[in-house]
Amino acid sequence: MHRLLSVGLLCASMSLAWSSGASAQFVERSGNVFHVRACLGPDIRGMARCHAHIVTDARGNPFERNLTRNATPSGYGPADLHSAYNISATGSSATIVAIVDAYGYTNAEADLGVYRAQYGLPACTTANGCFRKLNQNGVQGNYPKQNTGWAQEAALDLDMVSAMCPKCKIILVEANSASNADLGTAVNTAAAKGAHVISNSYGGPDTAAYDGYYNHPGVAITASSGDSGYGVQSPASSPGVIAVGGTSLFRAANSRGWTETVWSGAGSGCSTLHSKPSWQTDPLCSAGRMVAELPVADML
């Protein structure tokens, strides 16, 4: 769901090294911002790719690699985001938000602690019962091997849940791989562990084969609509999912204090595999489900 991230925002928490050869990636541009995908590889049927992008220079080199520990991160902090969306509440410890991503993230809890301390948010640890990390089978241990790109996605997801709902409990469920079956199993595990919200920041070619994993009545399941412009992706198109697209958010001298536009890279379109739900009334997708239905701002 989170499309672009400033290295300054991410480095406030992450102790991971940047992937070698970042400059060899295809460099994309949104307005005056250059960026590359955090997770490499083409969209392959039966597999998913994370949708985080790293803000870079024109050659694909991430900015601010050498931030000192006490430096103020660039990008928007929790107070900015609460201002942009008029959020005054801090959430409740009775609410459990699960994040599903592929592969492992060794330093997840420690990095989360750095981000939360940076912005004065309450500690969220295993010890105080706020944070849990599970493998796709629900076990605290025997985690999959770390993948830097997916770990960067997970770091951003953890940080943004913390920013928007600092009192919520968080579960990070790590799927064995980026296959739809493994990620779907992780979603089922999140629901079984009591999650009220399940966030999925990934997608792949549109398919109905894995819809069952994302059918948990009473649980708000979100999925990013994609990062390649027009084109429908799964699981965002699944009937039980809230499809979330990307926007670009900027400060502005207006009554809101911010301006927001649709991000040019946000996935969108009409599904040919999922019928249009009765609550969608747009005229653009006459028969298939329209994607997306909910915007979320880029972290620029």
N, C-alpha and C positions, 0 to 999 in steps of 0.2 A: 504494500500500500504506500509505503514511503518511497518516493521516486529518486530524488536527488539528495545527497547529503554532503555537507561541508566536512572536510577532514578535521577542521577545528572542533566541530560538534562531536564527531566520533572519537577523536583522540582524547577527549576529556575522559573517556572510559576505557578505550581499547589498548591492550598491551601487545596486540598482534603485530607482526611485521607485514609490510605491504608486499603484495605479490610481485615477484620479479617479472620484468617484461611488461609492466603496465603500459609503457609508452607504445608497445607494439599492438595494443588493442585498437579497435576502431573507435576513434574519438567522435562523439556526437556533440551537437550544439543545440542549446535551447536559449534563444535570445542571445545574450552576451555570455552565457555560461557554458563552458566545455565540461564534458563528463564522459566516463566510461562505465561499462557494466561491472558490478562487483563479482558476478558469477558469469563465467565464460561459457561458450558452447552454443550450438544452434538449438532451436526448439525441435525436440524429437518426440514422436508419439510415445506415450507411456512414461515420459520423463518430464520433470519440471525444472525450471531455472528460477533462482531468486531474482527479485526485481529492483534491488537497491542499485543505485548508480553513485559513483564517486566523483565529486567535483574536482576538476583538474585544470592544468593550463592547456594551451592549444595543442601541445604534443602528447597529452595524456599523462603528464606527471602530476601526482597529487600535490596539493598545496600544503604548506605548514607541516612537513614531516617531522620537524625538530622542535615541536612545541615543548616548552619547559613545563614541569609538573604544575606550577602555579599560574600558568598563563590562562587568561580568560578565553574560552573557546569562541570561535566565530560561529555564525549561524544563530538560529533562534533557540532561546532557552525556554524553560517551562513558563515563566511569567509572560513572555512574548506570545506563546501559543494560547495561554488562557485569555490574554487580552484579545487576540485575533478572533477567538470563537466565543467570547463572553462567558467564560467558564469560571465560576467562583467556588464551586465545590471541590473538595480534595478526594472524594470517593470514600469508600467504606472498606474496612478489613473483612467484611462479610462477602465482598465481591471478589471472585477469582477470575483472573484473566490468564488464559493459556496462550502461549506462543508456540507455533509448530514450525520448525525449520529442519532442513536436512543436515546430516553429519554432526560432528561434535563441536563443542566450543569450550575448550579447557578452562579458560579464565572467566567464564561467564559471571560467576558470583562476585569475584574480585573486581572486575571491570565495572559491573553494575554499581558496586559500592563507591567507586571513584566518581562516576557520573552523579550519583545522588548526593554525595558529599559536596561536590562542586557547586551544586545549586541549592544546598541546604535542605534537601528532602530527607525524610526519616529513613533510617537504615532498613534495608529489605534483605534479610539473610536467612539461610537455612536454620540457624540457631534460634532466631526469634519467630520462626514459623511463617515468615512473609514470602520466602523464595523456596522453590523446589525445582530441581533439575532431574528429569526422568529420561530413560531411553524409551523407544517406541512401545515397549511392552510394559511400561509403568514402573520400572526398577530404577532405584537411585544407585546407579553404578553400571558397569559394563557398557559404557557409552561408545558410540561409533567414533571412528578416526576423525580428527579435525580437518576441516576444509576452510581455508582462509576466507574465501568469498562468502560462503554461507555463514561463517562466524561473524563477518562484518554485518551481514543482514540481521542476524540474531541480536547483535549488539545494538543496532539501531532500533529494532523492535522493542527490546527490553528498556532502552532509554526513553522511547516515546510513550510506552505504557506508564513508566514512572513519571514522566512529565505531566501527562494528562490525568492520571489517577494515582497520586503518590501513596494513598492509603490502601490501595487494592493489593491483594495477594497475587503473586505471579508464579506461574508454572511454565518452565521451558521444557518442551518435549522434543527430543532429538531423534529424528527418523534415521534409520540405518543408511539410507541412500536417498537420492532425489527421485526415485521411482514413485509413480502415483500410488502404487500399492503400499509402499512403506510410509509415505506421507499420510495416506488415508488411515493407516493403522495408528499412526501417532495422533490423528484427530480423534479417532475412537477412544484412545487412551485418555486424552485430555477431557473428553466428555465424561468418561467413566470416573475420573478423579474429581469431578464436581465443578468443572469450569462453567462459568456463566457466559463467558465470551471466549471465542477461539479465533485467534488472528493468524492468517495464512498469507505471507507476503511472497508468493511464488505462483507460477502457472506454466502451462504447456499447451499444446494443441487441443482444441476443443474436442471433448469426448463426453459421452454419457455413461461410459463403462464404470466410473468410480463414484457416481452420484450417491450411492448408499453410504459411503463413508462420511458424507457431509449432511446427512439427514438426522438431525438431533433436535426434535421439537423442544422449544423452550430455551435453547442455547443460541445466542447470537453468534453466527459464524460468518466472518468476513474474509474476503479474498481479493487480492489486487487484480485489477483488470488487465494488466500487462504494461509493457514499456516499449512497444514497437509501433505505436500509432494505431492505425486501424487494424482490427483483427480480434476475433473473440477467442478467449482462452478459458481453459478449465483449471481450477474448479470455480472460477468466478461466474461461469454460466450455469452452474448447478442450481436446481430449484431451491435447495435449502440454504443457499449462500447469499449474503449481501455483497454485491460486486462493487468494489471501491476503486474509483479512478483518481488520477492525480491532477492537482492544480498548482499554479505558481502563485505564491503569496508574497506581497511586498507591502512595506509601510507606505501610508498615504496620508495626505492632509485632507481627510474627509471625516464625516461623523463617526465612522467605524474606526478610523485610524489605520486601515489596511485596505488593499485592493487585491483581488483574486481573479485569475483567469484559468481556463482549462489548459493543462500542460499539453504541448503538441505531441509528446510521446505516449500519452496515456492510451492504453488499449481501449477499444470500443468496437461496436458493431452489432449485428443481428445474428443470433445463433441459429444455425440450420438444424440443430440437434435437440434443442429444448424449446418447447412451445411457449408462447407468450402468456405470462400469468395475468389473471384478471385485474390485478391492481396496477399494471402498467398501461398507461393510456397514451403514450407517445405515438405519433403518426408515422414515425420513421421505420419501425420494425412491424410490419403488418401481421406476421404470423409467428416469428421466432422471438425468443426473449431478447430484450434490449440490454446491452452492457455498455456503460456502467450506470448505477443508480445513486451512488453516493460519492461526493468528492472528498479528498483529503489533500492537504497542501504539501508541496515539496518542501524539504528542509534546505532552503537555499541560504 
